[in-house]
């Protein structure tokens, strides 16, 4: 089965965003983590744009119960950087 190219792009952008985010969590101070956090925003936004395009084209359907399966993601705990 051939994967939809748009879906493959969404998955790749999300993988990159998660990778940058994981790198940011490995850094102890906020000043060093900040560029990695900013770097995570761009692929996440690209994935969102691809999802919006798919929705406009009618290629994307949403499960009404999908919110129950989304895992929370901690961006950065500022209280630990003080």
Protein Blocks (a to p, Z undefined) as FASTA:
>chain_A
ZZdfklmmmmmmmmmmmmmmmmmmmpmbfklmmmmmmmmmmmmmmmmmmmmmmmmnopac
cdfklmmmpccddfbdfklmZZ
